[in-house]
Amino acid sequence: MKVRGLTLLRCCIAVCMLWLLALGGVAHAAASTVTTAPATPVPKVQVPGKSSKPAKAVPPPKPVLAPPAGNLVIIGGGLRAENAEVWQRIVQLAGGKGARIGVFGSASINPEAAAQATVNKLNQYGAQAFAIPLGVTWPNSDYRKAAEDPETVAMIHSATGIYFTGGDQARIARALVRPDGSHTAALDAVWDVYRDGGVIAGSSAGAAIMSTTMFYDAKSTLDMLKQGVNDGHEISAGLGFIGDDVFVDQHLLVRGRFARMIPVMLKKGYQIGLGIDENTAMVVNAKRDVEIIGYSGALLLDLSAAITDRGIKGFNISNATISYLDRGDKFNLVTREFTPSPDKADNKLDPNQPDTREPVYTNDILGNNAVLDLMVNLIDNAQQEAIGIAFGNPRDFNPELGFEFRFSKTINSVGYSSTEVEAYSVLKLRMDIRPIQLAQPLYRYR
């Protein structure tokens, strides 16, 4: 009995021990579960002035497009059919005889006829030109659909040259740019032609679209000096083929438009402006060399060192630089280096041996070729400055307000004269413009 009792006692102790060990394991498991649970997140403290919204994802970078490999032929309007130098250059840059050149008549009120007239001229000089049926006023056509039509795009892509005729540059922009400002498929195709080495040519309105800003509903030059320029009125966005650092204008010398370029350049931040005359063209290549060809020349405005005086009421500018580039001259937009035409290269004017000593003055600086005549007369003159005046009709807005244009020679001013014809290149004259008060009435009968 004693042995049995001892055995029973030992069995009871063993059972108790197993029971205690089992309880310990459960407790250990529970403890392990607690220690491995995630910590309670610490609430974020809002910093005054900072947004609690999560940061937006950084958008992928836009693809970097290679600079255009093509050429521009920017014509100042009034291009004559017999101006072979310009027409042949367009055909040559498009690939020579048989070159396919697509013509946009979009600027014209009658785009179909305008395009066909230019097609005929280009074909006379060896091209295989064709009209691109796209324009705000193109008959029996929805220009919005035409600008996105794959057939139109394929037609443009088949060309090695594009030509924009004259008319109203606003019609070109309306036909090729969507209402939200983005490119239509047709405009992207034009850019493809240019980037791939093709030529983009344009005359008058077709020249105005070449810069990122163009004249839109422009007032007279004098009125823009008096009243200024505003986006959506006098100016709007161009197509920008020449780049965002150069402003382009046309019909320049014949219509005295050089002065209207300056308010635009100041407002939009351009340092360089190029104004091309009628029946004349600027050829701009991929290296940004500008060559003048055709009948006349171009004015080059440089405002990089110009200043305005806010203390003077009305439009004013000081220390602008103006140059005249004649046919055959070259100018690089990157290096700012000038190369005279071969017939002027060895005939730099000597300031110590001027041709004349007479004062230089004009009372109509905005008249036909007046600024060029004044610049030429000054550069080969013993006089150091010349003055031009601009004023309007006594019945115009604010008739008593006029402007003085003062042109001065500096140490950097240079002139070249042709050895073959009476032609000059004039570089780096200083130009200052300030408002003047005119007596009213301007004159009285004696």
C-alpha positions as CSV (number, residue, x, y, z in Angstrom):
1,M,0.0,0.0,0.0
2,K,2.8,2.3,0.9
3,V,4.6,1.7,-2.4
4,R,1.3,2.2,-4.3
5,G,0.7,5.5,-2.5
6,L,4.2,6.8,-3.3
7,T,3.7,5.9,-6.9
8,L,0.3,7.7,-7.1
9,L,1.8,10.8,-5.4
10,R,4.6,10.9,-8.0
11,C,2.1,10.6,-10.8
12,C,0.2,13.5,-9.4
13,I,3.3,15.7,-9.2
14,A,4.3,14.8,-12.8
15,V,0.8,15.8,-14.0
16,C,1.0,19.1,-12.2
17,M,4.4,19.9,-13.6
18,L,3.2,19.2,-17.2
19,W,0.2,21.5,-16.5
20,L,2.5,24.3,-15.3
21,L,4.8,23.9,-18.3
22,A,1.9,24.1,-20.7
23,L,0.7,27.4,-19.1
24,G,4.2,28.9,-19.3
25,G,4.4,28.1,-23.1
26,V,1.1,29.9,-23.7
27,A,2.2,32.9,-21.8
28,H,5.5,33.0,-23.7
29,A,3.7,32.8,-27.0
30,A,1.4,35.7,-26.0
31,A,4.4,37.8,-24.9
32,S,6.1,37.1,-28.2
33,T,3.1,38.2,-30.1
34,V,2.9,41.5,-28.3
35,T,6.6,42.3,-28.8
36,T,6.5,41.6,-32.6
37,A,3.3,43.7,-33.2
38,P,3.9,46.9,-35.2
39,A,4.3,50.1,-33.1
40,T,1.5,52.6,-33.0
41,P,2.2,55.3,-35.6
42,V,3.2,58.7,-34.2
43,P,0.9,61.4,-35.5
44,K,2.6,63.9,-37.8
45,V,2.8,67.5,-36.6
46,Q,1.4,70.1,-39.1
47,V,4.0,72.8,-39.7
48,P,2.3,76.2,-40.1
49,G,2.4,77.4,-43.7
50,K,3.1,73.9,-45.1
51,S,0.7,71.7,-47.0
52,S,-0.3,68.3,-45.5
53,K,-1.0,66.9,-48.9
54,P,1.4,64.2,-50.2
55,A,4.0,65.5,-52.7
56,K,3.0,65.0,-56.4
57,A,5.0,62.7,-58.5
58,V,7.7,64.4,-60.6
59,P,6.6,64.3,-64.3
60,P,9.0,62.7,-66.7
61,P,11.3,65.1,-68.5
62,K,10.2,66.3,-71.9
63,P,12.1,64.8,-74.8
64,V,15.0,67.0,-76.0
65,L,14.5,67.8,-79.6
66,A,17.5,68.3,-81.8
67,P,18.0,71.8,-83.3
68,P,16.4,72.1,-86.7
69,A,18.8,71.1,-89.5
70,G,16.9,73.0,-92.1
71,N,17.0,76.6,-93.5
72,L,14.7,79.6,-93.3
73,V,14.0,82.0,-96.2
74,I,12.3,85.0,-94.7
75,I,11.0,87.4,-97.4
76,G,9.9,90.9,-96.7
77,G,6.9,90.8,-99.0
78,G,6.5,92.1,-102.6
79,L,8.6,89.3,-104.0
80,R,8.8,89.8,-107.8
81,A,8.5,86.9,-110.2
82,E,11.8,87.9,-111.8
83,N,13.7,87.9,-108.6
84,A,15.5,84.7,-109.6
85,E,18.1,84.9,-106.7
86,V,15.4,84.3,-104.1
87,W,13.2,81.9,-106.0
88,Q,16.2,79.8,-107.0
89,R,17.6,79.7,-103.5
90,I,14.3,78.3,-102.1
91,V,14.3,75.5,-104.7
92,Q,18.0,74.8,-104.1
93,L,17.6,74.5,-100.3
94,A,14.6,72.2,-100.9
95,G,16.8,69.8,-102.8
96,G,17.2,71.4,-106.3
97,K,15.4,70.6,-109.5
98,G,12.3,68.5,-108.9
99,A,12.1,69.5,-105.2
100,R,8.7,68.9,-103.6
101,I,7.6,72.2,-102.0
102,G,4.2,72.4,-100.2
103,V,2.6,75.8,-100.4
104,F,0.3,77.2,-97.8
105,G,-2.0,79.9,-99.0
106,S,-3.6,80.1,-95.6
107,A,-2.9,83.8,-95.0
108,S,-4.9,84.9,-98.0
109,I,-8.6,85.6,-98.2
110,N,-8.5,83.3,-101.2
111,P,-6.0,80.7,-100.1
112,E,-6.6,78.3,-103.0
113,A,-5.7,80.9,-105.6
114,A,-2.8,82.4,-103.6
115,A,-1.3,78.9,-103.2
116,Q,-1.6,78.0,-106.8
117,A,0.0,81.3,-108.0
118,T,3.1,80.5,-105.8
119,V,3.1,76.9,-107.0
120,N,3.3,78.2,-110.6
121,K,6.2,80.5,-109.8
122,L,8.2,77.8,-107.9
123,N,7.7,75.4,-110.8
124,Q,9.0,77.9,-113.2
125,Y,12.3,77.7,-111.2
126,G,12.4,73.9,-111.4
127,A,10.4,72.7,-108.3
128,Q,7.6,70.3,-108.2
129,A,5.4,72.4,-105.9
130,F,1.9,71.7,-104.8
131,A,-0.8,73.4,-102.8
132,I,-1.7,72.2,-99.3
133,P,-5.5,72.5,-99.0
134,L,-5.6,74.1,-95.6
135,G,-6.9,77.5,-94.7
136,V,-9.5,79.2,-92.6
137,T,-11.2,80.4,-95.8
138,W,-10.4,77.4,-98.0
139,P,-13.6,76.7,-100.0
140,N,-15.8,73.7,-98.9
141,S,-13.4,72.7,-96.2
142,D,-13.4,72.5,-92.4
143,Y,-9.9,73.9,-91.6
144,R,-9.9,72.3,-88.1
145,K,-10.4,68.8,-89.5
146,A,-8.0,69.5,-92.4
147,A,-5.3,70.4,-89.9
148,E,-5.6,67.0,-88.2
149,D,-6.3,65.0,-91.4
150,P,-3.7,62.2,-91.9
151,E,-3.8,62.8,-95.6
152,T,-2.8,66.5,-95.1
153,V,-0.1,65.4,-92.7
154,A,1.3,62.8,-95.2
155,M,1.2,65.5,-97.9
156,I,3.3,67.8,-95.8
157,H,5.7,65.0,-94.8
158,S,6.3,64.3,-98.5
159,A,7.8,67.8,-99.0
160,T,11.4,68.9,-98.6
161,G,10.3,72.6,-98.5
162,I,7.3,74.6,-97.2
163,Y,6.2,78.1,-98.4
164,F,3.8,80.4,-96.7
165,T,2.3,83.1,-98.9
166,G,1.4,86.6,-97.8
167,G,-1.9,88.0,-96.5
168,D,-2.9,88.0,-92.8
169,Q,-0.6,86.1,-90.5
170,A,-3.4,85.7,-88.0
171,R,-5.1,83.3,-90.5
172,I,-2.0,81.2,-90.6
173,A,-1.8,80.9,-86.9
174,R,-5.6,80.1,-86.7
175,A,-5.3,77.4,-89.3
176,L,-2.3,75.7,-87.7
177,V,-2.6,76.2,-84.0
178,R,-5.4,74.7,-81.8
179,P,-7.6,77.1,-79.7
180,D,-5.6,75.9,-76.6
181,G,-2.4,77.0,-78.1
182,S,-1.0,73.5,-79.0
183,H,0.2,72.4,-82.4
184,T,-2.1,70.8,-84.8
185,A,-0.9,67.6,-86.6
186,A,-0.2,69.7,-89.7
187,L,2.0,72.2,-87.8
188,D,3.9,69.3,-86.2
189,A,4.5,68.0,-89.7
190,V,5.9,71.3,-90.9
191,W,8.3,71.3,-88.0
192,D,9.3,67.8,-88.9
193,V,10.2,69.0,-92.4
194,Y,12.3,71.8,-90.9
195,R,14.1,69.6,-88.3
196,D,14.9,67.0,-91.0
197,G,16.7,69.6,-93.1
198,G,14.0,71.0,-95.2
199,V,13.5,74.7,-96.0
200,I,10.7,76.9,-94.5
201,A,10.1,80.0,-96.6
202,G,7.5,82.8,-96.1
203,S,6.7,86.2,-97.6
204,S,5.1,89.1,-95.8
205,A,2.6,87.4,-93.5
206,G,4.6,84.2,-94.1
207,A,7.6,86.1,-92.7
208,A,5.8,87.5,-89.7
209,I,5.1,84.0,-88.3
210,M,8.8,83.2,-88.2
211,S,9.3,84.6,-84.6
212,T,7.6,83.5,-81.4
213,T,5.8,86.9,-81.4
214,M,4.1,88.5,-84.4
215,F,2.1,91.5,-85.1
216,Y,-1.6,90.7,-85.0
217,D,-4.0,93.7,-85.2
218,A,-1.3,96.3,-85.5
219,K,-2.0,100.1,-85.4
220,S,0.2,102.5,-87.3
221,T,3.9,102.7,-86.2
222,L,3.4,106.2,-84.6
223,D,0.3,105.1,-82.7
224,M,2.1,102.1,-81.3
225,L,4.8,104.5,-80.0
226,K,2.2,106.7,-78.5
227,Q,-0.1,104.0,-77.1
228,G,2.1,100.9,-76.7
229,V,1.4,97.3,-77.7
230,N,-0.7,94.6,-76.0
231,D,-0.9,90.8,-76.3
232,G,-4.0,89.7,-78.1
233,H,-4.4,93.1,-79.8
234,E,-1.3,94.5,-81.6
235,I,0.7,91.3,-81.1
236,S,0.1,87.6,-80.6
237,A,2.1,84.3,-80.7
238,G,3.9,83.4,-83.9
239,L,5.1,80.0,-85.0
240,G,8.7,80.6,-83.8
241,F,10.8,78.9,-86.5
242,I,13.7,81.3,-86.0
243,G,13.8,80.7,-82.3
244,D,12.7,82.5,-79.2
245,D,15.5,85.1,-79.1
246,V,14.9,87.0,-82.4
247,F,12.0,89.2,-83.4
248,V,11.1,89.4,-87.1
249,D,9.2,92.1,-89.1
250,Q,8.7,92.7,-92.8
251,H,8.0,95.4,-95.4
252,L,10.5,97.2,-93.3
253,L,12.2,100.0,-95.2
254,V,9.4,100.8,-97.7
255,R,6.8,101.2,-94.9
256,G,9.2,102.6,-92.2
257,R,8.4,99.9,-89.7
258,F,11.6,99.7,-87.9
259,A,10.3,101.9,-85.0
260,R,7.3,99.6,-84.3
261,M,9.7,96.7,-83.6
262,I,11.1,98.4,-80.5
263,P,8.1,98.5,-78.2
264,V,7.5,94.8,-79.0
265,M,11.1,93.9,-78.3
266,L,11.0,95.7,-75.0
267,K,7.7,94.2,-73.9
268,K,8.6,90.6,-74.8
269,G,12.3,90.7,-73.9
270,Y,13.9,90.4,-77.3
271,Q,17.5,91.7,-77.6
272,I,17.8,91.1,-81.3
273,G,15.3,92.2,-84.0
274,L,15.6,91.6,-87.8
275,G,13.4,93.6,-90.2
276,I,13.6,92.6,-93.8
277,D,12.6,94.9,-96.7
278,E,10.4,94.1,-99.7
279,N,11.6,91.9,-102.6
280,T,14.5,90.8,-100.3
281,A,15.1,87.8,-98.2
282,M,17.1,86.7,-95.2
283,V,18.4,83.1,-95.4
284,V,19.0,81.6,-91.9
285,N,20.8,78.3,-91.8
286,A,21.3,75.7,-89.0
287,K,24.4,77.5,-87.7
288,R,22.2,80.7,-87.5
289,D,24.1,82.5,-90.2
290,V,21.9,85.2,-91.7
291,E,22.6,86.0,-95.4
292,I,20.8,88.8,-97.2
293,I,19.8,88.1,-100.8
294,G,17.5,89.9,-103.3
295,Y,16.9,93.5,-104.0
296,S,17.5,95.5,-100.8
297,G,18.6,94.7,-97.3
298,A,17.5,94.3,-93.6
299,L,17.8,96.4,-90.4
300,L,19.3,94.8,-87.4
301,L,18.2,96.1,-84.0
302,D,20.2,95.3,-80.8
303,L,18.7,96.3,-77.5
304,S,21.1,94.3,-75.3
305,A,22.6,97.5,-73.8
306,A,19.5,99.7,-74.2
307,I,17.8,101.4,-71.3
308,T,14.5,103.3,-70.8
309,D,14.0,106.3,-68.5
310,R,10.9,105.8,-66.3
311,G,11.1,109.5,-65.3
312,I,10.2,110.5,-68.9
313,K,6.5,110.4,-69.6
314,G,5.9,108.5,-72.8
315,F,7.9,105.9,-74.9
316,N,11.6,106.4,-74.8
317,I,14.8,104.4,-75.2
318,S,18.5,105.1,-75.1
319,N,21.6,103.3,-76.3
320,A,19.9,101.0,-78.8
321,T,22.1,99.9,-81.7
322,I,20.9,99.9,-85.3
323,S,22.7,98.4,-88.3
324,Y,21.9,98.0,-92.0
325,L,22.8,94.7,-93.6
326,D,22.9,95.1,-97.4
327,R,22.4,92.3,-100.0
328,G,25.3,89.9,-99.9
329,D,26.1,90.7,-96.2
330,K,26.1,88.0,-93.5
331,F,25.6,88.1,-89.8
332,N,25.7,85.3,-87.2
333,L,23.1,85.4,-84.6
334,V,25.2,83.4,-82.1
335,T,28.6,85.1,-82.4
336,R,27.2,88.5,-83.6
337,E,29.9,88.5,-86.2
338,F,29.4,90.5,-89.4
339,T,30.8,89.6,-92.8
340,P,30.4,92.2,-95.6
341,S,29.5,91.1,-99.1
342,P,32.5,90.4,-101.4
343,D,32.2,93.7,-103.2
344,K,32.5,95.6,-99.9
345,A,35.1,93.5,-98.1
346,D,38.0,95.6,-99.1
347,N,36.3,99.0,-99.0
348,K,35.8,99.9,-95.4
349,L,35.0,103.6,-94.9
350,D,37.7,105.7,-93.4
351,P,36.2,108.0,-90.7
352,N,39.1,110.4,-91.1
353,Q,38.2,110.9,-94.8
354,P,34.5,111.5,-94.8
355,D,32.6,112.1,-98.1
356,T,30.6,115.0,-96.8
357,R,30.3,117.5,-93.9
358,E,26.6,118.5,-94.2
359,P,24.1,118.2,-91.3
360,V,21.8,115.2,-91.6
361,Y,18.2,115.6,-90.7
362,T,14.7,114.4,-91.8
363,N,11.3,115.4,-90.6
364,D,9.8,112.1,-91.6
365,I,12.0,109.3,-90.2
366,L,9.1,106.8,-90.6
367,G,8.8,107.5,-94.4
368,N,9.8,105.3,-97.3
369,N,13.5,104.4,-96.9
370,A,14.1,107.5,-94.7
371,V,16.0,105.7,-92.0
372,L,18.3,104.0,-94.5
373,D,19.0,107.3,-96.3
374,L,19.8,109.0,-92.9
375,M,22.1,106.2,-91.8
376,V,24.0,106.1,-95.1
377,N,24.4,109.9,-95.1
378,L,25.7,109.8,-91.5
379,I,28.2,107.0,-91.7
380,D,30.3,108.7,-94.4
381,N,30.0,112.2,-92.9
382,A,32.1,114.4,-90.7
383,Q,29.0,115.0,-88.6
384,Q,28.8,112.7,-85.5
385,E,25.0,112.6,-85.2
386,A,21.8,112.9,-87.2
387,I,18.2,113.6,-86.2
388,G,14.9,112.4,-87.5
389,I,11.4,113.5,-86.4
390,A,8.2,111.6,-86.4
391,F,4.8,113.2,-86.0
392,G,1.3,112.6,-87.2
393,N,-1.7,114.2,-88.8
394,P,-3.1,117.1,-86.8
395,R,-6.4,115.2,-86.8
396,D,-4.8,112.1,-85.3
397,F,-4.9,110.9,-81.7
398,N,-2.8,113.2,-79.5
399,P,-1.4,115.3,-82.4
400,E,0.9,117.3,-80.3
401,L,3.0,114.2,-79.3
402,G,5.9,113.4,-81.6
403,F,9.2,111.6,-81.3
404,E,12.8,112.5,-81.9
405,F,15.2,109.8,-83.2
406,R,18.8,110.7,-82.6
407,F,21.4,108.6,-84.4
408,S,25.1,108.9,-83.2
409,K,28.4,107.4,-84.3
410,T,30.4,105.6,-81.7
411,I,33.8,104.0,-81.5
412,N,32.2,100.8,-82.8
413,S,30.4,102.3,-85.8
414,V,31.6,101.0,-89.1
415,G,30.6,101.5,-92.8
416,Y,31.4,99.6,-96.0
417,S,30.9,100.8,-99.5
418,S,30.5,98.6,-102.6
419,T,33.1,98.9,-105.4
420,E,30.6,97.9,-108.0
421,V,27.3,99.8,-107.3
422,E,26.2,102.6,-105.0
423,A,25.5,100.5,-101.9
424,Y,26.5,100.6,-98.3
425,S,26.5,98.5,-95.2
426,V,26.2,100.5,-91.9
427,L,27.0,98.9,-88.6
428,K,26.4,99.9,-85.0
429,L,25.0,103.4,-84.9
430,R,23.6,104.4,-81.6
431,M,19.9,105.3,-81.6
432,D,18.0,107.2,-78.9
433,I,14.3,107.9,-79.1
434,R,12.4,110.3,-76.8
435,P,9.0,112.0,-76.9
436,I,8.7,115.7,-78.0
437,Q,5.9,118.2,-77.8
438,L,4.8,119.8,-81.0
439,A,3.2,123.2,-81.3
440,Q,-0.4,123.2,-82.3
441,P,-1.2,124.3,-84.9
442,L,1.9,123.0,-86.5
443,Y,2.0,125.9,-89.0
444,R,0.1,129.1,-89.9
445,Y,-0.6,130.8,-93.2
446,R,1.5,133.9,-93.8
